[in-house]
Amino acid sequence: MFDRLEDLLIRLEEIMGELSEPTVANNQDRFRALMKEQSELTPIVEAYKEYKQRNQDVEDSVSLLESESDEEMREMIKEELNDAKKRIEELENELKILLLPKDPNDDKNVVIEIRAGAGGDEAALFAAEVYRMYVHYAENRRWKVEVVECEEIGIGGMKSVSFMINGQGAYSVMKYESGVHRVQRVPETESGGRIHTSTITVAVMPEAEDVDVEINDLDIRIDVCRASGAGGQCVNTTDSAVRLTHMPTGIVIYSQTEKSQIQNKAKAFALLRTKLYDLELQKKQDAEAELRRSQVGTGDRSEKIRTYNFPQGRVTDHRINLTLYKLDKIMNGDIQEIIDSLIAADQAAKLAKMNEN
């Protein structure tokens, strides 16, 4: 591990030298690539430099203890020595986490697809609430949200909604939301007061770029039609809705949220690229089944990951046995504690797997 850290330290110094050269600033692609590599290496190198400094502090304290006779000074030196040793242990763990293989999609924007499952209108109502939960969370992080396609029902619910979140590292955070979300409550449509259980599915996909997926024009059928739906937050009544059908896979994308046919077509193609890229990712994950099992909830979308119990005001994430009694705040977008816990559990699982090898 330390040989690799020394190599990374040298590499960061090389990058800093390159970035100071005028010729690099004139080459925007090269400049962006170096800046990205610099941002990835800086936290690792800074932690490693502190680790080396703390080890030097230990050596200095041990030398001082050997030569110091004053008891009060010896106690101070011992305290500094213990602090340095404790910090070294913390830094070793931090460095192991920083050196874990990084998901190449972590820095990407995401497309999230929410679909109502079991529970009829109640599931559609909950799908709309979870959509708003993610929108509030994204807004709190100053990320941009764009609806791509949406099928609403008349009472304010959504049978399905697909939307993009544009923000630095969005996929690294949101990928843990994929799976089945279950709600337990007395529905607004239920007069008898009985608690019902409904479900929705959430799929989180890294946004695909042009270089990630090649789409053959001959594989696409494009239909232009009038926008339709219940109106509201997703639908503008226009004559510019676009439906794309990818014939090899049967994927159908319907985009009607923009007033311009060109904009709807661009959104539809962006979502199609993302879905095709996601299919390839799923195939790759299936081939790496062992790795997928070692990760915390970033794989199987049929997995029941979370329960929202309204009568008890609690949210339980079943993957890490985390229960929080602040359902109102969570439904208002306060999901950071859940995400942080999932990231920590995922890192711990990967570290354990790495130690086994």
RAPE-V853448 format. One record per residue. N is the residue number from 1. RES is the residue in one small letter. PHI is phi in whole degrees, 0 to 359 (NA if undefined). BURIAL is # if it has 16 or more other ideal C-beta (glycine too) atoms within 10 Angstrom, else .. Layout:
# RAPE-V853448
n:N res:RES phi:PHI burial:BURIAL
n:N res:RES phi:PHI burial:BURIAL
This chain:
# RAPE-V853448
n:1 res:m phi:NA burial:.
n:2 res:f phi:286 burial:.
n:3 res:d phi:297 burial:.
n:4 res:r phi:294 burial:.
n:5 res:l phi:296 burial:#
n:6 res:e phi:297 burial:.
n:7 res:d phi:296 burial:.
n:8 res:l phi:292 burial:#
n:9 res:l phi:298 burial:#
n:10 res:i phi:295 burial:.
n:11 res:r phi:297 burial:.
n:12 res:l phi:295 burial:#
n:13 res:e phi:296 burial:.
n:14 res:e phi:296 burial:.
n:15 res:i phi:297 burial:#
n:16 res:m phi:300 burial:.
n:17 res:g phi:295 burial:.
n:18 res:e phi:296 burial:.
n:19 res:l phi:295 burial:.
n:20 res:s phi:277 burial:.
n:21 res:e phi:278 burial:.
n:22 res:p phi:301 burial:.
n:23 res:t phi:295 burial:.
n:24 res:v phi:291 burial:#
n:25 res:a phi:298 burial:.
n:26 res:n phi:279 burial:.
n:27 res:n phi:254 burial:.
n:28 res:q phi:297 burial:.
n:29 res:d phi:296 burial:.
n:30 res:r phi:295 burial:.
n:31 res:f phi:298 burial:.
n:32 res:r phi:296 burial:.
n:33 res:a phi:296 burial:.
n:34 res:l phi:293 burial:#
n:35 res:m phi:296 burial:.
n:36 res:k phi:296 burial:.
n:37 res:e phi:295 burial:.
n:38 res:q phi:298 burial:#
n:39 res:s phi:294 burial:.
n:40 res:e phi:284 burial:.
n:41 res:l phi:276 burial:#
n:42 res:t phi:305 burial:.
n:43 res:p phi:297 burial:.
n:44 res:i phi:292 burial:#
n:45 res:v phi:293 burial:#
n:46 res:e phi:297 burial:.
n:47 res:a phi:295 burial:#
n:48 res:y phi:292 burial:#
n:49 res:k phi:297 burial:.
n:50 res:e phi:295 burial:#
n:51 res:y phi:301 burial:#
n:52 res:k phi:295 burial:#
n:53 res:q phi:295 burial:.
n:54 res:r phi:294 burial:#
n:55 res:n phi:296 burial:.
n:56 res:q phi:294 burial:.
n:57 res:d phi:299 burial:#
n:58 res:v phi:297 burial:#
n:59 res:e phi:299 burial:.
n:60 res:d phi:295 burial:.
n:61 res:s phi:294 burial:#
n:62 res:v phi:297 burial:.
n:63 res:s phi:296 burial:.
n:64 res:l phi:295 burial:#
n:65 res:l phi:298 burial:.
n:66 res:e phi:291 burial:.
n:67 res:s phi:257 burial:.
n:68 res:e phi:271 burial:.
n:69 res:s phi:252 burial:.
n:70 res:d phi:291 burial:.
n:71 res:e phi:294 burial:.
n:72 res:e phi:296 burial:.
n:73 res:m phi:293 burial:.
n:74 res:r phi:298 burial:.
n:75 res:e phi:295 burial:.
n:76 res:m phi:296 burial:.
n:77 res:i phi:295 burial:#
n:78 res:k phi:298 burial:.
n:79 res:e phi:296 burial:.
n:80 res:e phi:295 burial:.
n:81 res:l phi:297 burial:#
n:82 res:n phi:295 burial:.
n:83 res:d phi:298 burial:.
n:84 res:a phi:294 burial:#
n:85 res:k phi:296 burial:.
n:86 res:k phi:297 burial:.
n:87 res:r phi:293 burial:#
n:88 res:i phi:299 burial:#
n:89 res:e phi:298 burial:.
n:90 res:e phi:297 burial:.
n:91 res:l phi:292 burial:#
n:92 res:e phi:300 burial:.
n:93 res:n phi:292 burial:.
n:94 res:e phi:300 burial:#
n:95 res:l phi:293 burial:#
n:96 res:k phi:299 burial:.
n:97 res:i phi:293 burial:.
n:98 res:l phi:297 burial:#
n:99 res:l phi:269 burial:#
n:100 res:l phi:299 burial:.
n:101 res:p phi:305 burial:.
n:102 res:k phi:268 burial:.
n:103 res:d phi:295 burial:.
n:104 res:p phi:298 burial:.
n:105 res:n phi:267 burial:#
n:106 res:d phi:303 burial:.
n:107 res:d phi:277 burial:#
n:108 res:k phi:279 burial:#
n:109 res:n phi:290 burial:#
n:110 res:v phi:232 burial:#
n:111 res:v phi:246 burial:#
n:112 res:i phi:248 burial:#
n:113 res:e phi:240 burial:#
n:114 res:i phi:248 burial:#
n:115 res:r phi:230 burial:#
n:116 res:a phi:292 burial:#
n:117 res:g phi:250 burial:#
n:118 res:a phi:290 burial:.
n:119 res:g phi:126 burial:#
n:120 res:g phi:61 burial:.
n:121 res:d phi:299 burial:#
n:122 res:e phi:297 burial:#
n:123 res:a phi:295 burial:#
n:124 res:a phi:294 burial:#
n:125 res:l phi:296 burial:#
n:126 res:f phi:291 burial:#
n:127 res:a phi:302 burial:#
n:128 res:a phi:295 burial:#
n:129 res:e phi:291 burial:#
n:130 res:v phi:292 burial:#
n:131 res:y phi:303 burial:#
n:132 res:r phi:295 burial:.
n:133 res:m phi:301 burial:#
n:134 res:y phi:291 burial:#
n:135 res:v phi:297 burial:#
n:136 res:h phi:298 burial:#
n:137 res:y phi:298 burial:#
n:138 res:a phi:297 burial:#
n:139 res:e phi:296 burial:.
n:140 res:n phi:297 burial:.
n:141 res:r phi:265 burial:.
n:142 res:r phi:61 burial:.
n:143 res:w phi:267 burial:#
n:144 res:k phi:262 burial:.
n:145 res:v phi:244 burial:#
n:146 res:e phi:229 burial:.
n:147 res:v phi:283 burial:#
n:148 res:v phi:259 burial:#
n:149 res:e phi:214 burial:#
n:150 res:c phi:204 burial:#
n:151 res:e phi:238 burial:#
n:152 res:e phi:261 burial:#
n:153 res:i phi:246 burial:#
n:154 res:g phi:297 burial:.
n:155 res:i phi:263 burial:.
n:156 res:g phi:98 burial:.
n:157 res:g phi:264 burial:#
n:158 res:m phi:227 burial:#
n:159 res:k phi:292 burial:#
n:160 res:s phi:200 burial:#
n:161 res:v phi:207 burial:#
n:162 res:s phi:240 burial:#
n:163 res:f phi:212 burial:#
n:164 res:m phi:260 burial:#
n:165 res:i phi:243 burial:#
n:166 res:n phi:258 burial:.
n:167 res:g phi:186 burial:#
n:168 res:q phi:302 burial:.
n:169 res:g phi:72 burial:.
n:170 res:a phi:300 burial:#
n:171 res:y phi:293 burial:#
n:172 res:s phi:299 burial:#
n:173 res:v phi:263 burial:#
n:174 res:m phi:279 burial:#
n:175 res:k phi:298 burial:#
n:176 res:y phi:284 burial:#
n:177 res:e phi:273 burial:#
n:178 res:s phi:293 burial:#
n:179 res:g phi:142 burial:#
n:180 res:v phi:267 burial:#
n:181 res:h phi:253 burial:#
n:182 res:r phi:247 burial:#
n:183 res:v phi:241 burial:#
n:184 res:q phi:236 burial:.
n:185 res:r phi:190 burial:#
n:186 res:v phi:275 burial:.
n:187 res:p phi:295 burial:#
n:188 res:e phi:297 burial:.
n:189 res:t phi:274 burial:.
n:190 res:e phi:258 burial:.
n:191 res:s phi:276 burial:.
n:192 res:g phi:279 burial:.
n:193 res:g phi:77 burial:.
n:194 res:r phi:272 burial:.
n:195 res:i phi:283 burial:.
n:196 res:h phi:250 burial:#
n:197 res:t phi:245 burial:.
n:198 res:s phi:231 burial:#
n:199 res:t phi:225 burial:#
n:200 res:i phi:225 burial:#
n:201 res:t phi:248 burial:#
n:202 res:v phi:238 burial:#
n:203 res:a phi:241 burial:#
n:204 res:v phi:247 burial:#
n:205 res:m phi:235 burial:#
n:206 res:p phi:293 burial:#
n:207 res:e phi:295 burial:#
n:208 res:a phi:272 burial:#
n:209 res:e phi:263 burial:.
n:210 res:d phi:303 burial:.
n:211 res:v phi:283 burial:.
n:212 res:d phi:281 burial:#
n:213 res:v phi:225 burial:#
n:214 res:e phi:256 burial:.
n:215 res:i phi:250 burial:.
n:216 res:n phi:278 burial:.
n:217 res:d phi:303 burial:.
n:218 res:l phi:290 burial:.
n:219 res:d phi:272 burial:.
n:220 res:i phi:247 burial:#
n:221 res:r phi:251 burial:.
n:222 res:i phi:248 burial:.
n:223 res:d phi:241 burial:.
n:224 res:v phi:249 burial:.
n:225 res:c phi:210 burial:.
n:226 res:r phi:281 burial:.
n:227 res:a phi:296 burial:#
n:228 res:s phi:219 burial:.
n:229 res:g phi:138 burial:#
n:230 res:a phi:278 burial:.
n:231 res:g phi:82 burial:.
n:232 res:g phi:87 burial:.
n:233 res:q phi:287 burial:.
n:234 res:c phi:256 burial:#
n:235 res:v phi:243 burial:#
n:236 res:n phi:255 burial:.
n:237 res:t phi:279 burial:.
n:238 res:t phi:225 burial:.
n:239 res:d phi:256 burial:.
n:240 res:s phi:235 burial:#
n:241 res:a phi:293 burial:#
n:242 res:v phi:234 burial:#
n:243 res:r phi:241 burial:#
n:244 res:l phi:253 burial:#
n:245 res:t phi:238 burial:#
n:246 res:h phi:268 burial:#
n:247 res:m phi:296 burial:.
n:248 res:p phi:297 burial:.
n:249 res:t phi:254 burial:.
n:250 res:g phi:81 burial:.
n:251 res:i phi:291 burial:.
n:252 res:v phi:241 burial:.
n:253 res:i phi:243 burial:#
n:254 res:y phi:236 burial:#
n:255 res:s phi:239 burial:#
n:256 res:q phi:218 burial:#
n:257 res:t phi:277 burial:#
n:258 res:e phi:254 burial:#
n:259 res:k phi:280 burial:.
n:260 res:s phi:260 burial:.
n:261 res:q phi:297 burial:#
n:262 res:i phi:297 burial:.
n:263 res:q phi:294 burial:.
n:264 res:n phi:297 burial:#
n:265 res:k phi:294 burial:#
n:266 res:a phi:297 burial:.
n:267 res:k phi:296 burial:#
n:268 res:a phi:296 burial:#
n:269 res:f phi:293 burial:#
n:270 res:a phi:298 burial:#
n:271 res:l phi:291 burial:#
n:272 res:l phi:297 burial:#
n:273 res:r phi:303 burial:#
n:274 res:t phi:296 burial:#
n:275 res:k phi:292 burial:#
n:276 res:l phi:292 burial:#
n:277 res:y phi:296 burial:#
n:278 res:d phi:296 burial:#
n:279 res:l phi:300 burial:.
n:280 res:e phi:295 burial:.
n:281 res:l phi:297 burial:.
n:282 res:q phi:297 burial:.
n:283 res:k phi:298 burial:.
n:284 res:k phi:295 burial:.
n:285 res:q phi:295 burial:.
n:286 res:d phi:297 burial:.
n:287 res:a phi:287 burial:.
n:288 res:e phi:250 burial:.
n:289 res:a phi:302 burial:.
n:290 res:e phi:294 burial:.
n:291 res:l phi:297 burial:.
n:292 res:r phi:297 burial:.
n:293 res:r phi:291 burial:.
n:294 res:s phi:278 burial:#
n:295 res:q phi:267 burial:#
n:296 res:v phi:264 burial:#
n:297 res:g phi:60 burial:#
n:298 res:t phi:246 burial:#
n:299 res:g phi:240 burial:#
n:300 res:d phi:290 burial:.
n:301 res:r phi:279 burial:.
n:302 res:s phi:271 burial:.
n:303 res:e phi:283 burial:.
n:304 res:k phi:283 burial:.
n:305 res:i phi:258 burial:#
n:306 res:r phi:208 burial:#
n:307 res:t phi:238 burial:#
n:308 res:y phi:250 burial:#
n:309 res:n phi:258 burial:#
n:310 res:f phi:288 burial:#
n:311 res:p phi:302 burial:.
n:312 res:q phi:265 burial:.
n:313 res:g phi:64 burial:.
n:314 res:r phi:236 burial:#
n:315 res:v phi:234 burial:#
n:316 res:t phi:239 burial:#
n:317 res:d phi:263 burial:#
n:318 res:h phi:286 burial:#
n:319 res:r phi:291 burial:#
n:320 res:i phi:235 burial:#
n:321 res:n phi:53 burial:.
n:322 res:l phi:258 burial:.
n:323 res:t phi:237 burial:.
n:324 res:l phi:237 burial:#
n:325 res:y phi:258 burial:.
n:326 res:k phi:211 burial:.
n:327 res:l phi:302 burial:#
n:328 res:d phi:301 burial:.
n:329 res:k phi:293 burial:.
n:330 res:i phi:297 burial:#
n:331 res:m phi:294 burial:#
n:332 res:n phi:265 burial:.
n:333 res:g phi:104 burial:#
n:334 res:d phi:274 burial:#
n:335 res:i phi:249 burial:#
n:336 res:q phi:298 burial:.
n:337 res:e phi:298 burial:.
n:338 res:i phi:295 burial:#
n:339 res:i phi:297 burial:#
n:340 res:d phi:299 burial:.
n:341 res:s phi:293 burial:#
n:342 res:l phi:293 burial:#
n:343 res:i phi:298 burial:#
n:344 res:a phi:298 burial:.
n:345 res:a phi:293 burial:#
n:346 res:d phi:295 burial:#
n:347 res:q phi:297 burial:#
n:348 res:a phi:297 burial:.
n:349 res:a phi:295 burial:.
n:350 res:k phi:291 burial:#
n:351 res:l phi:296 burial:.
n:352 res:a phi:298 burial:.
n:353 res:k phi:295 burial:.
n:354 res:m phi:295 burial:.
n:355 res:n phi:293 burial:.
n:356 res:e phi:296 burial:.
n:357 res:n phi:279 burial:.
